[in-house]
Protein backbone atom coordinates (compact mmCIF):
# COMPACT_ATOMS: atom_id res chain seq x y z
CA UNK A 1 0.00 0.00 0.00
CA UNK A 2 1.47 3.38 -0.94
CA UNK A 3 2.30 5.70 1.94
CA UNK A 4 2.20 9.46 1.48
CA UNK A 5 3.96 11.56 4.12
CA UNK A 6 2.42 14.94 4.91
CA UNK A 7 5.10 17.16 6.43
CA UNK A 8 6.04 20.78 6.61
CA UNK A 9 9.24 22.07 5.04
CA UNK A 10 11.03 22.97 8.28
CA UNK A 11 11.63 19.33 9.36
CA UNK A 12 12.88 18.61 5.84
CA UNK A 13 15.34 21.51 6.05
CA UNK A 14 16.42 20.61 9.59
CA UNK A 15 17.18 17.05 8.51
CA UNK A 16 18.95 18.21 5.37
CA UNK A 17 17.47 17.62 1.94
CA UNK A 18 19.71 14.74 0.87
CA UNK A 19 19.50 12.98 4.25
CA UNK A 20 15.73 13.50 4.36
CA UNK A 21 15.23 11.84 0.97
CA UNK A 22 17.55 9.01 1.96
CA UNK A 23 15.38 8.39 5.04
CA UNK A 24 12.17 8.67 3.03
CA UNK A 25 13.43 6.14 0.49
CA UNK A 26 14.60 3.74 3.22
CA UNK A 27 11.19 3.99 4.89
CA UNK A 28 9.39 3.04 1.69
CA UNK A 29 7.49 6.32 1.42
CA UNK A 30 5.78 6.61 -1.97
CA UNK A 31 4.85 10.26 -1.93
CA UNK A 32 5.34 13.53 -0.13
CA UNK A 33 3.01 16.44 0.49
CA UNK A 34 4.77 19.57 1.73
CA UNK A 35 1.99 22.15 2.01
CA UNK A 36 4.22 25.13 2.81
CA UNK A 37 6.62 24.56 -0.09
CA UNK A 38 5.55 26.93 -2.88
CA UNK A 39 5.69 25.57 -6.42
CA UNK A 40 8.10 28.36 -7.38
CA UNK A 41 10.61 27.17 -4.74
CA UNK A 42 10.26 23.42 -5.25
CA UNK A 43 12.81 22.70 -8.01
CA UNK A 44 15.55 21.19 -5.81
CA UNK A 45 13.07 19.18 -3.75
CA UNK A 46 11.38 17.90 -6.92
CA UNK A 47 14.73 16.81 -8.35
CA UNK A 48 15.68 14.95 -5.16
CA UNK A 49 12.23 13.38 -4.97
CA UNK A 50 12.57 12.14 -8.55
CA UNK A 51 16.00 10.69 -7.78
CA UNK A 52 14.55 8.89 -4.74
CA UNK A 53 11.56 7.66 -6.82
CA UNK A 54 9.17 9.52 -4.51
CA UNK A 55 6.19 11.46 -5.84
CA UNK A 56 6.14 15.12 -4.80
CA UNK A 57 2.39 15.73 -4.67
CA UNK A 58 1.48 19.38 -5.20
CA UNK A 59 -1.26 21.26 -3.43
CA UNK A 60 -3.41 23.42 -5.66
CA UNK A 61 -5.59 26.02 -3.97
CA UNK A 62 -8.67 27.85 -5.26
CA UNK A 63 -6.49 30.97 -5.44
CA UNK A 64 -3.92 29.30 -7.76
CA UNK A 65 -5.79 30.46 -10.90
CA UNK A 66 -3.12 31.17 -13.57
CA UNK A 67 -0.63 28.88 -11.77
CA UNK A 68 -2.79 25.74 -12.05
CA UNK A 69 -1.31 24.59 -15.37
CA UNK A 70 2.30 25.15 -14.26
CA UNK A 71 1.72 23.33 -10.97
CA UNK A 72 -0.04 20.28 -12.40
CA UNK A 73 2.35 19.97 -15.35
CA UNK A 74 5.17 19.01 -12.95
CA UNK A 75 3.04 16.98 -10.56
CA UNK A 76 3.86 13.41 -9.63
CA UNK A 77 1.52 10.75 -8.24
CA UNK A 78 -1.65 12.77 -7.88
CA UNK A 79 -2.87 16.33 -7.42
CA UNK A 80 -4.13 17.46 -4.00
CA UNK A 81 -6.80 20.14 -4.34
CA UNK A 82 -7.37 22.33 -1.31
CA UNK A 83 -11.10 22.66 -0.76
CA UNK A 84 -10.96 25.76 1.40
CA UNK A 85 -8.63 28.60 2.22
CA UNK A 86 -6.83 28.95 5.53
CA UNK A 87 -5.59 26.24 7.83
CA UNK A 88 -6.70 22.64 7.91
CA UNK A 89 -9.63 21.69 10.10
CA UNK A 90 -13.24 20.64 9.88
CA UNK A 91 -15.63 22.83 7.93
CA UNK A 92 -19.40 23.03 7.72
CA UNK A 93 -19.27 24.84 4.37
CA UNK A 94 -16.79 25.21 1.54
CA UNK A 95 -15.82 28.20 -0.57
CA UNK A 96 -18.20 29.10 -3.35
CA UNK A 97 -16.83 27.85 -6.66
CA UNK A 98 -14.70 25.06 -5.18
CA UNK A 99 -16.42 22.42 -7.35
CA UNK A 100 -15.66 24.38 -10.53
CA UNK A 101 -12.07 24.92 -9.38
CA UNK A 102 -11.57 21.17 -8.91
CA UNK A 103 -13.12 20.44 -12.30
CA UNK A 104 -10.70 22.95 -13.86
CA UNK A 105 -7.77 21.11 -12.28
CA UNK A 106 -9.10 17.75 -13.49
CA UNK A 107 -9.41 19.13 -17.03
CA UNK A 108 -5.72 20.10 -16.94
CA UNK A 109 -4.21 16.74 -15.91
CA UNK A 110 -4.38 13.01 -16.50
CA UNK A 111 -3.25 12.36 -12.91
CA UNK A 112 -5.77 11.44 -10.22
CA UNK A 113 -7.16 14.43 -8.31
CA UNK A 114 -7.88 14.24 -4.59
CA UNK A 115 -9.54 16.91 -2.49
CA UNK A 116 -8.97 17.68 1.17
CA UNK A 117 -8.89 20.33 3.91
CA UNK A 118 -12.04 20.50 6.00
CA UNK A 119 -13.84 17.37 4.88
CA UNK A 120 -15.35 15.80 7.97
CA UNK A 121 -18.61 14.03 7.14
CA UNK A 122 -19.95 11.28 4.91
CA UNK A 123 -22.12 13.80 3.07
CA UNK A 124 -19.11 15.99 2.25
CA UNK A 125 -17.04 12.97 1.19
CA UNK A 126 -19.88 11.75 -1.04
CA UNK A 127 -20.25 15.17 -2.64
CA UNK A 128 -16.58 15.42 -3.60
CA UNK A 129 -16.32 11.73 -4.57
CA UNK A 130 -18.79 12.41 -7.38
CA UNK A 131 -16.09 14.24 -9.37
CA UNK A 132 -12.77 13.58 -7.58
CA UNK A 133 -10.58 10.50 -7.61
CA UNK A 134 -9.94 10.69 -3.87
CA UNK A 135 -11.15 12.44 -0.74
CA UNK A 136 -8.78 13.21 2.13
CA UNK A 137 -10.09 13.39 5.69
CA UNK A 138 -7.55 14.43 8.31
CA UNK A 139 -8.68 16.63 11.18
CA UNK A 140 -11.95 14.77 11.73
CA UNK A 141 -10.06 11.48 12.11
CA UNK A 142 -7.57 13.10 14.49
CA UNK A 143 -10.50 14.46 16.54
CA UNK A 144 -12.08 11.00 16.64
CA UNK A 145 -8.80 9.48 17.83
CA UNK A 146 -8.48 12.16 20.52
CA UNK A 147 -12.03 11.41 21.69
CA UNK A 148 -11.21 7.68 21.84
CA UNK A 149 -7.88 8.19 23.63
CA UNK A 150 -9.21 7.58 27.16
CA UNK A 151 -10.64 4.26 25.97
CA UNK A 152 -7.41 3.33 24.17
CA UNK A 153 -5.30 3.79 27.31
CA UNK A 154 -6.93 0.90 29.15
CA UNK A 155 -6.74 -2.74 28.06
CA UNK A 156 -10.30 -3.19 29.31
CA UNK A 157 -11.68 -0.53 26.95
CA UNK A 158 -9.07 -0.50 24.18
CA UNK A 159 -11.25 -2.54 21.80
CA UNK A 160 -14.15 -0.12 22.34
CA UNK A 161 -11.88 2.83 21.44
CA UNK A 162 -10.62 1.11 18.30
CA UNK A 163 -14.21 0.35 17.28
CA UNK A 164 -15.14 4.00 17.77
CA UNK A 165 -12.38 5.05 15.36
CA UNK A 166 -13.15 2.28 12.88
CA UNK A 167 -16.87 3.12 12.87
CA UNK A 168 -16.18 6.78 12.14
CA UNK A 169 -13.84 5.97 9.27
CA UNK A 170 -16.29 3.36 7.91
CA UNK A 171 -19.03 6.01 7.82
CA UNK A 172 -16.86 8.16 5.56
CA UNK A 173 -16.46 5.47 2.91
CA UNK A 174 -18.44 6.10 -0.23
N, CA, C and O of each residue as an XYZ file, in Angstrom:
696
protein
N       0.849     -1.167      0.000
C       0.000      0.000      0.000
C       0.903      1.241      0.000
O       1.808      1.355      0.827
N       0.657      2.151     -0.916
C       1.472      3.377     -0.937
C       1.270      4.201      0.331
O       0.170      4.273      0.879
N       2.346      4.811      0.775
C       2.301      5.697      1.941
C       2.734      7.080      1.485
O       3.783      7.252      0.864
N       1.895      8.068      1.809
C       2.202      9.458      1.478
C       2.436     10.201      2.788
O       1.571     10.216      3.664
N       3.592     10.809      2.916
C       3.962     11.560      4.117
C       3.573     13.024      3.940
O       3.957     13.667      2.963
N       2.816     13.533      4.885
C       2.415     14.945      4.912
C       3.308     15.602      5.948
O       3.197     15.308      7.139
N       4.191     16.490      5.510
C       5.101     17.157      6.435
C       5.296     18.607      6.011
O       5.064     18.970      4.858
N       5.714     19.403      6.939
C       6.044     20.781      6.609
C       7.511     20.867      6.230
O       8.282     19.948      6.505
N       7.900     21.968      5.599
C       9.239     22.069      5.041
C      10.318     22.208      6.107
O      11.452     21.787      5.879
N      10.004     22.781      7.255
C      11.031     22.975      8.276
C      11.697     21.659      8.711
O      12.926     21.617      8.774
N      10.953     20.586      9.013
C      11.627     19.327      9.357
C      12.507     18.790      8.220
O      13.542     18.171      8.467
N      12.089     19.030      6.993
C      12.884     18.605      5.841
C      14.209     19.363      5.839
O      15.277     18.772      5.682
N      14.120     20.679      6.017
C      15.337     21.512      6.054
C      16.234     21.145      7.228
O      17.452     21.054      7.079
N      15.636     20.937      8.390
C      16.418     20.615      9.588
C      17.162     19.290      9.431
O      18.277     19.136      9.929
N      16.549     18.347      8.746
C      17.182     17.050      8.514
C      18.252     17.163      7.442
O      19.230     16.415      7.452
N      18.070     18.087      6.529
C      18.953     18.211      5.367
C      18.280     17.504      4.205
O      17.816     16.374      4.352
N      18.223     18.153      3.060
C      17.465     17.617      1.937
C      17.928     16.218      1.526
O      17.108     15.309      1.395
N      19.221     16.042      1.326
C      19.713     14.744      0.870
C      19.464     13.662      1.920
O      19.031     12.561      1.579
N      19.728     13.956      3.173
C      19.497     12.982      4.250
C      18.002     12.671      4.369
O      17.620     11.515      4.547
N      17.164     13.694      4.272
C      15.728     13.500      4.361
C      15.256     12.516      3.294
O      14.514     11.582      3.598
N      15.680     12.718      2.048
C      15.235     11.835      0.973
C      15.828     10.432      1.097
O      15.215      9.458      0.659
N      16.985     10.329      1.677
C      17.548      9.012      1.959
C      16.655      8.280      2.967
O      16.341      7.104      2.784
N      16.250      8.979      4.025
C      15.378      8.386      5.041
C      14.010      8.023      4.474
O      13.462      6.965      4.781
N      13.470      8.901      3.650
C      12.166      8.665      3.030
C      12.224      7.416      2.153
O      11.324      6.577      2.193
N      13.277      7.302      1.371
C      13.432      6.143      0.487
C      13.577      4.863      1.303
O      12.952      3.850      0.989
N      14.408      4.905      2.358
C      14.604      3.736      3.217
C      13.302      3.312      3.901
O      13.080      2.126      4.141
N      12.455      4.274      4.209
C      11.191      3.986      4.894
C      10.111      3.472      3.937
O       9.048      3.037      4.380
N      10.375      3.521      2.652
C       9.387      3.040      1.691
C       8.253      4.009      1.434
O       7.167      3.604      1.018
N       8.499      5.286      1.678
C       7.491      6.317      1.423
C       7.317      6.470     -0.094
O       8.299      6.558     -0.831
N       6.081      6.500     -0.545
C       5.784      6.607     -1.974
C       5.616      8.043     -2.443
O       5.922      8.380     -3.586
N       5.123      8.883     -1.537
C       4.846     10.256     -1.928
C       4.998     11.210     -0.769
O       4.970     10.817      0.397
N       5.159     12.462     -1.112
C       5.343     13.533     -0.127
C       4.403     14.672     -0.435
O       4.247     15.068     -1.590
N       3.778     15.199      0.600
C       3.014     16.442      0.494
C       3.659     17.417      1.451
O       3.724     17.171      2.656
N       4.135     18.526      0.911
C       4.769     19.572      1.725
C       3.968     20.851      1.487
O       4.274     21.615      0.572
N       2.940     21.085      2.310
C       1.991     22.155      2.011
C       2.563     23.567      2.032
O       2.010     24.464      1.395
N       3.662     23.779      2.756
C       4.216     25.131      2.814
C       5.412     25.321      1.884
O       6.177     26.272      2.042
N       5.575     24.423      0.920
C       6.620     24.564     -0.093
C       5.976     25.079     -1.373
O       5.312     24.321     -2.080
N       6.168     26.371     -1.681
C       5.548     26.925     -2.885
C       6.113     26.275     -4.147
O       7.290     25.919     -4.199
N       5.288     26.129     -5.130
C       5.693     25.572     -6.419
C       6.960     26.264     -6.936
O       7.882     25.609     -7.422
N       6.992     27.575     -6.825
C       8.101     28.356     -7.376
C       9.424     28.078     -6.671
O      10.481     28.424     -7.199
N       9.392     27.466     -5.497
C      10.612     27.171     -4.736
C      10.858     25.673     -4.595
O      11.624     25.253     -3.728
N      10.219     24.864     -5.435
C      10.260     23.416     -5.251
C      11.238     22.668     -6.158
O      11.316     21.442     -6.083
N      11.973     23.359     -6.997
C      12.814     22.704     -8.007
C      13.796     21.699     -7.405
O      13.853     20.557     -7.861
N      14.564     22.095     -6.399
C      15.553     21.194     -5.808
C      14.882     19.997     -5.126
O      15.355     18.866     -5.239
N      13.793     20.251     -4.427
C      13.069     19.177     -3.752
C      12.486     18.216     -4.788
O      12.543     17.001     -4.598
N      11.935     18.732     -5.862
C      11.378     17.898     -6.923
C      12.462     17.018     -7.547
O      12.227     15.840     -7.819
N      13.621     17.576     -7.770
C      14.734     16.807     -8.345
C      15.151     15.672     -7.408
O      15.329     14.537     -7.849
N      15.306     15.974     -6.126
C      15.685     14.947     -5.160
C      14.583     13.889     -4.998
O      14.871     12.704     -4.828
N      13.345     14.323     -5.051
C      12.227     13.378     -4.969
C      12.258     12.434     -6.173
O      12.078     11.226     -6.022
N      12.484     12.981     -7.356
C      12.566     12.142     -8.554
C      13.702     11.128     -8.429
O      13.533      9.955     -8.762
N      14.854     11.584     -7.948
C      16.004     10.690     -7.782
C      15.713      9.580     -6.777
O      16.224      8.469     -6.916
N      14.896      9.871     -5.767
C      14.546      8.886     -4.736
C      13.321      8.063     -5.139
O      12.878      7.199     -4.383
N      12.770      8.330     -6.333
C      11.560      7.658     -6.818
C      10.383      7.874     -5.856
O       9.642      6.945     -5.536
N      10.238      9.116     -5.412
C       9.171      9.523     -4.506
C       8.359     10.608     -5.209
O       8.925     11.560     -5.746
N       7.045     10.465     -5.206
C       6.190     11.462     -5.840
C       6.084     12.695     -4.954
O       5.730     12.586     -3.780
N       6.387     13.864     -5.505
C       6.140     15.123     -4.799
C       4.756     15.592     -5.248
O       4.580     16.081     -6.364
N       3.791     15.435     -4.361
C       2.392     15.726     -4.672
C       2.130     17.206     -4.397
O       2.300     17.664     -3.267
N       1.720     17.951     -5.412
C       1.481     19.377     -5.200
C       0.098     19.659     -4.613
O      -0.858     18.918     -4.839
N       0.024     20.727     -3.869
C      -1.257     21.258     -3.433
C      -1.640     22.375     -4.393
O      -0.816     23.217     -4.750
N      -2.889     22.369     -4.799
C      -3.407     23.421     -5.660
C      -4.597     24.023     -4.929
O      -5.538     23.318     -4.563
N      -4.545     25.330     -4.720
C      -5.594     26.021     -3.965
C      -6.530     26.770     -4.908
O      -6.170     27.057     -6.050
N      -7.731     27.086     -4.429
C      -8.672     27.850     -5.261
C      -8.115     29.189     -5.728
O      -8.614     29.762     -6.697
N      -7.089     29.692     -5.053
C      -6.486     30.968     -5.442
C      -5.352     30.796     -6.451
O      -4.742     31.785     -6.858
N      -5.059     29.562     -6.860
C      -3.924     29.304     -7.758
C      -4.148     29.848     -9.163
O      -3.188     30.221     -9.837
N      -5.377     29.900     -9.608
C      -5.787     30.462    -10.902
C      -4.794     30.230    -12.034
O      -4.723     29.123    -12.569
N      -4.017     31.263    -12.415
C      -3.120     31.170    -13.566
C      -1.947     30.221    -13.320
O      -1.236     29.881    -14.265
N      -1.728     29.789    -12.092
C      -0.627     28.877    -11.773
C      -1.033     27.408    -11.896
O      -0.170     26.531    -11.856
N      -2.316     27.127    -12.044
C      -2.790     25.743    -12.054
C      -2.028     24.914    -13.083
O      -1.508     23.849    -12.751
N      -1.956     25.377    -14.308
C      -1.314     24.591    -15.367
C       0.162     24.329    -15.043
O       0.641     23.207    -15.213
N       0.872     25.339    -14.587
C       2.302     25.148    -14.257
C       2.464     24.137    -13.130
O       3.349     23.283    -13.178
N       1.611     24.235    -12.121
C       1.723     23.331    -10.968
C       1.429     21.892    -11.384
O       2.213     20.996    -11.074
N       0.335     21.655    -12.068
C      -0.041     20.278    -12.400
C       0.856     19.670    -13.476
O       0.972     18.447    -13.559
N       1.489     20.502    -14.297
C       2.352     19.966    -15.355
C       3.595     19.285    -14.790
O       4.186     18.437    -15.458
N       3.998     19.641    -13.579
C       5.173     19.011    -12.952
C       4.779     18.071    -11.815
O       5.642     17.590    -11.080
N       3.516     17.815    -11.673
C       3.035     16.983    -10.563
C       3.428     15.529    -10.755
O       3.613     15.055    -11.876
N       3.552     14.834     -9.632
C       3.859     13.407     -9.627
C       2.836     12.713     -8.723
O       2.455     13.262     -7.689
N       2.401     11.540     -9.094
C       1.516     10.753     -8.238
C       0.057     11.131     -8.370
O      -0.729     10.419     -8.996
N      -0.294     12.247     -7.783
C      -1.649     12.772     -7.883
C      -1.620     14.258     -7.546
O      -0.594     14.785     -7.115
N      -2.725     14.913     -7.738
C      -2.874     16.331     -7.416
C      -3.755     16.424     -6.173
O      -4.782     15.752     -6.081
N      -3.348     17.256     -5.223
C      -4.127     17.465     -4.000
C      -4.767     18.843     -4.093
O      -4.081     19.860     -3.989
N      -6.069     18.876     -4.286
C      -6.799     20.141     -4.342
C      -7.238     20.547     -2.942
O      -7.802     19.744     -2.198
N      -6.979     21.768     -2.602
C      -7.373     22.328     -1.314
C      -8.800     22.855     -1.457
O      -9.080     23.710     -2.297
N      -9.691     22.330     -0.624
C     -11.103     22.661     -0.759
C     -11.490     23.991     -0.135
O     -12.553     24.537     -0.428
N     -10.626     24.508      0.724
C     -10.958     25.760      1.396
C      -9.678     26.505      1.748
O      -8.610     25.906      1.877
N      -9.797     27.777      1.897
C      -8.633     28.603      2.221
C      -8.383     28.608      3.720
O      -9.294     28.343      4.505
N      -7.173     28.905      4.115
C      -6.829     28.955      5.530
C      -6.187     27.658      5.980
O      -5.662     26.898      5.166
N      -6.231     27.412      7.257
C      -5.595     26.237      7.826
C      -6.500     25.017      7.708
O      -7.691     25.129      7.419
N      -5.905     23.851      7.939
C      -6.698     22.635      7.915
C      -7.670     22.649      9.083
O      -7.531     23.446     10.010
N      -8.635     21.777      9.031
C      -9.627     21.686     10.097
C     -10.994     21.448      9.510
O     -11.229     21.692      8.326
N     -11.890     20.974     10.338
C     -13.237     20.638      9.884
C     -14.008     21.891      9.474
O     -13.864     22.959     10.070
N     -14.827     21.728      8.442
C     -15.628     22.830      7.925
C     -17.081     22.384      7.776
O     -17.362     21.224      7.474
N     -17.985     23.314      7.990
C     -19.397     23.034      7.725
C     -19.714     23.374      6.269
O     -20.563     22.735      5.649
N     -19.028     24.385      5.725
C     -19.274     24.840      4.371
C     -17.943     25.059      3.665
O     -16.911     25.267      4.301
N     -17.988     25.007      2.342
C     -16.791     25.213      1.539
C     -16.946     26.455      0.693
O     -18.057     26.936      0.473
N     -15.821     26.973      0.217
C     -15.821     28.204     -0.570
C     -16.692     28.037     -1.812
O     -16.723     26.977     -2.438
N     -17.387     29.099     -2.142
C     -18.195     29.101     -3.352
C     -17.262     28.913     -4.548
O     -16.209     29.547     -4.619
N     -17.636     28.064     -5.468
C     -16.828     27.848     -6.660
C     -15.795     26.743     -6.530
O     -15.058     26.480     -7.481
N     -15.722     26.084     -5.365
C     -14.698     25.056     -5.181
C     -14.916     23.890     -6.138
O     -13.943     23.315     -6.625
N     -16.157     23.526     -6.421
C     -16.425     22.420     -7.351
C     -15.894     22.760     -8.746
O     -15.262     21.921     -9.387
N     -16.143     23.966     -9.212
C     -15.659     24.384    -10.529
C     -14.131     24.430    -10.558
O     -13.513     24.049    -11.552
N     -13.534     24.892     -9.479
C     -12.072     24.920     -9.379
C     -11.498     23.511     -9.539
O     -10.551     23.309    -10.298
N     -12.067     22.544     -8.831
C     -11.573     21.168     -8.907
C     -11.760     20.607    -10.315
O     -10.890     19.904    -10.829
N     -12.881     20.915    -10.927
C     -13.121     20.444    -12.295
C     -12.116     21.066    -13.266
O     -11.704     20.412    -14.223
N     -11.720     22.306    -13.038
C     -10.698     22.954    -13.859
C      -9.375     22.224    -13.721
O      -8.689     21.992    -14.717
N      -9.008     21.861    -12.508
C      -7.766     21.115    -12.283
C      -7.848     19.765    -12.998
O      -6.904     19.373    -13.685
N      -8.951     19.060    -12.847
C      -9.103     17.747    -13.488
C      -8.987     17.852    -15.012
O      -8.449     16.953    -15.657
N      -9.485     18.936    -15.579
C      -9.408     19.131    -17.028
C      -7.975     19.366    -17.500
O      -7.679     19.216    -18.686
N      -7.089     19.732    -16.577
C      -5.722     20.103    -16.939
C      -4.699     19.001    -16.663
O      -3.500     19.221    -16.835
N      -5.155     17.812    -16.237
C      -4.209     16.744    -15.914
C      -4.823     15.374    -16.170
O      -6.042     15.203    -16.156
N      -3.949     14.410    -16.401
C      -4.378     13.014    -16.496
C      -4.158     12.293    -15.176
O      -4.576     11.146    -15.022
N      -3.502     12.954    -14.216
C      -3.252     12.356    -12.907
C      -4.541     12.330    -12.085
O      -5.446     13.130    -12.321
N      -4.623     11.420    -11.131
C      -5.774     11.444    -10.216
C      -5.794     12.750     -9.423
O      -4.748     13.326     -9.128
N      -6.983     13.200     -9.089
C      -7.157     14.429     -8.312
C      -7.899     14.084     -7.030
O      -9.000     13.535     -7.053
N      -7.263     14.424     -5.903
C      -7.877     14.238     -4.591
C      -8.198     15.609     -4.015
O      -7.572     16.607     -4.374
N      -9.168     15.650     -3.128
C      -9.541     16.907     -2.487
C      -9.492     16.717     -0.978
O      -9.851     15.657     -0.465
N      -9.046     17.745     -0.276
C      -8.967     17.680      1.166
C      -9.013     19.070      1.781
O      -9.213     20.062      1.082
N      -8.830     19.132      3.067
C      -8.891     20.334      3.911
C     -10.351     20.593      4.287
O     -11.110     21.168      3.506
N     -10.724     20.173      5.460
C     -12.035     20.499      5.998
C     -13.096     19.440      5.841
O     -14.183     19.580      6.403
N     -12.825     18.397      5.108
C     -13.840     17.372      4.883
C     -13.970     16.530      6.147
O     -12.988     15.976      6.641
N     -15.189     16.441      6.662
C     -15.351     15.800      7.972
C     -16.603     14.944      8.105
O     -16.865     14.402      9.179
N     -17.379     14.814      7.036
C     -18.612     14.030      7.139
C     -18.794     13.166      5.901
O     -18.187     13.404      4.857
N     -19.638     12.167      6.043
C     -19.947     11.284      4.913
C     -20.572     12.084      3.772
O     -20.251     11.855      2.605
N     -21.449     13.009      4.096
C     -22.117     13.804      3.065
C     -21.097     14.625      2.264
O     -21.187     14.702      1.039
N     -20.142     15.227      2.946
C     -19.107     15.993      2.251
C     -18.248     15.072      1.388
O     -17.944     15.397      0.240
N     -17.859     13.928      1.939
C     -17.044     12.974      1.187
C     -17.801     12.492     -0.055
O     -17.221     12.399     -1.137
N     -19.075     12.190      0.096
C     -19.883     11.751     -1.044
C     -19.967     12.828     -2.114
O     -19.861     12.542     -3.307
N     -20.157     14.062     -1.683
C     -20.252     15.171     -2.638
C     -18.985     15.245     -3.494
O     -19.067     15.277     -4.721
N     -17.829     15.271     -2.856
C     -16.578     15.417     -3.596
C     -16.229     14.146     -4.372
O     -15.603     14.230     -5.429
N     -16.612     12.991     -3.880
C     -16.317     11.730     -4.572
C     -17.021     11.644     -5.923
O     -16.613     10.870     -6.789
N     -18.070     12.433     -6.104
C     -18.787     12.415     -7.380
C     -17.909     12.875     -8.535
O     -18.131     12.456     -9.672
N     -16.915     13.728     -8.276
C     -16.087     14.238     -9.371
C     -14.594     14.264     -9.049
O     -13.811     14.813     -9.824
N     -14.190     13.685     -7.928
C     -12.771     13.577     -7.577
C     -12.371     12.111     -7.536
O     -13.217     11.229     -7.389
N     -11.090     11.864     -7.664
C     -10.580     10.502     -7.611
C     -10.288     10.054     -6.188
O     -10.149      8.859     -5.926
N     -10.193     11.009     -5.265
C      -9.938     10.687     -3.875
C     -10.385     11.810     -2.971
O     -10.417     12.972     -3.375
N     -10.730     11.459     -1.740
C     -11.153     12.437     -0.742
C     -10.291     12.213      0.496
O     -10.180     11.093      0.993
N      -9.684     13.290      0.988
C      -8.780     13.211      2.133
C      -9.479     13.767      3.370
O      -9.964     14.898      3.371
N      -9.521     12.957      4.415
C     -10.088     13.390      5.693
C      -8.969     13.305      6.719
O      -8.414     12.229      6.941
N      -8.634     14.411      7.338
C      -7.552     14.427      8.312
C      -7.997     14.829      9.699
O      -8.011     14.005     10.613
N      -8.359     16.085      9.864
C      -8.680     16.630     11.181
C      -9.817     15.890     11.873
O      -9.783     15.700     13.089
N     -10.815     15.475     11.116
C     -11.947     14.767     11.725
C     -11.510     13.409     12.275
O     -12.018     12.963     13.304
N     -10.578     12.758     11.600
C     -10.061     11.481     12.105
C      -9.197     11.717     13.335
O      -9.271     10.953     14.298
N      -8.382     12.760     13.315
C      -7.566     13.097     14.489
C      -8.472     13.399     15.683
O      -8.197     12.950     16.795
N      -9.554     14.160     15.461
C     -10.502     14.461     16.543
C     -11.110     13.176     17.098
O     -11.238     13.016     18.312
N     -11.480     12.269     16.212
C     -12.079     10.997     16.645
C     -11.087     10.183     17.470
O     -11.467      9.565     18.464
N      -9.830     10.179     17.066
C      -8.801      9.475     17.834
C      -8.629     10.128     19.208
O      -8.521      9.435     20.220
N      -8.605     11.461     19.238
C      -8.483     12.160     20.520
C      -9.653     11.823     21.442
O      -9.465     11.630     22.643
N     -10.858     11.754     20.880
C     -12.028     11.411     21.689
C     -11.946      9.976     22.214
O     -12.436      9.685     23.306
N     -11.327      9.081     21.437
C     -11.215      7.676     21.838
C     -10.009      7.410     22.731
O      -9.884      6.321     23.290
N      -9.123      8.388     22.870
C      -7.875      8.192     23.630
C      -8.075      7.642     25.040
O      -7.350      6.728     25.431
N      -9.030      8.162     25.824
C      -9.214      7.584     27.160
C      -9.539      6.082     27.107
O      -9.095      5.316     27.962
N     -10.302      5.679     26.115
C     -10.637      4.261     25.974
C      -9.419      3.447     25.535
O      -9.245      2.304     25.958
N      -8.585      4.036     24.693
C      -7.415      3.333     24.166
C      -6.336      3.107     25.220
O      -5.486      2.233     25.052
N      -6.357      3.868     26.286
C      -5.302      3.789     27.305
C      -5.516      2.668     28.307
O      -4.652      2.420     29.148
N      -6.639      1.994     28.233
C      -6.927      0.897     29.153
C      -7.162     -0.377     28.346
O      -7.914     -0.368     27.372
N      -6.526     -1.459     28.748
C      -6.736     -2.737     28.061
C      -8.200     -3.151     28.093
O      -8.688     -3.780     27.154
N      -8.901     -2.803     29.163
C     -10.304     -3.195     29.313
C     -11.210     -2.499     28.295
O     -12.241     -3.046     27.904
N     -10.825     -1.296     27.868
C     -11.684     -0.532     26.952
C     -11.017     -0.250     25.603
O     -11.594      0.434     24.758
N      -9.820     -0.768     25.401
C      -9.072     -0.498     24.175
C      -9.863     -0.890     22.925
O      -9.916     -0.129     21.959
N     -10.473     -2.071     22.943
C     -11.248     -2.543     21.798
C     -12.402     -1.593     21.488
O     -12.704     -1.340     20.321
N     -13.044     -1.070     22.523
C     -14.145     -0.115     22.339
C     -13.641      1.160     21.660
O     -14.311      1.705     20.782
N     -12.466      1.632     22.063
C     -11.885      2.827     21.443
C     -11.540      2.597     19.982
O     -11.795      3.454     19.135
N     -10.956      1.433     19.684
C     -10.624      1.109     18.300
C     -11.882      1.004     17.438
O     -11.889      1.430     16.283
N     -12.944      0.435     18.007
C     -14.211      0.347     17.279
C     -14.797      1.731     17.005
O     -15.370      1.969     15.942
N     -14.653      2.627     17.953
C     -15.143      3.997     17.775
C     -14.459      4.651     16.573
O     -15.113      5.292     15.751
N     -13.148      4.484     16.479
C     -12.381      5.049     15.362
C     -12.774      4.362     14.058
O     -13.045      5.027     13.058
N     -12.803      3.036     14.073
C     -13.147      2.283     12.876
C     -14.538      2.652     12.372
O     -14.733      2.817     11.168
N     -15.502      2.783     13.273
C     -16.870      3.120     12.866
C     -16.939      4.487     12.214
O     -17.663      4.673     11.237
N     -16.191      5.447     12.746
C     -16.184      6.782     12.136
C     -15.610      6.728     10.718
O     -16.186      7.278      9.780
N     -14.474      6.062     10.584
C     -13.842      5.968      9.265
C     -14.748      5.205      8.300
O     -14.862      5.588      7.135
N     -15.390      4.140      8.760
C     -16.289      3.362      7.910
C     -17.454      4.215      7.405
O     -17.916      4.035      6.278
N     -17.921      5.132      8.229
C     -19.030      6.011      7.818
C     -18.625      6.949      6.689
O     -19.470      7.392      5.910
N     -17.333      7.250      6.600
C     -16.855      8.164      5.561
C     -16.760      7.503      4.190
O     -16.804      8.181      3.163
N     -16.632      6.185      4.178
C     -16.455      5.469      2.910
C     -17.659      5.672      2.010
O     -18.808      5.629      2.448
N     -17.361      5.894      0.737
C     -18.436      6.098     -0.234
C     -18.422      5.026     -1.303
O     -19.260      5.041     -2.204
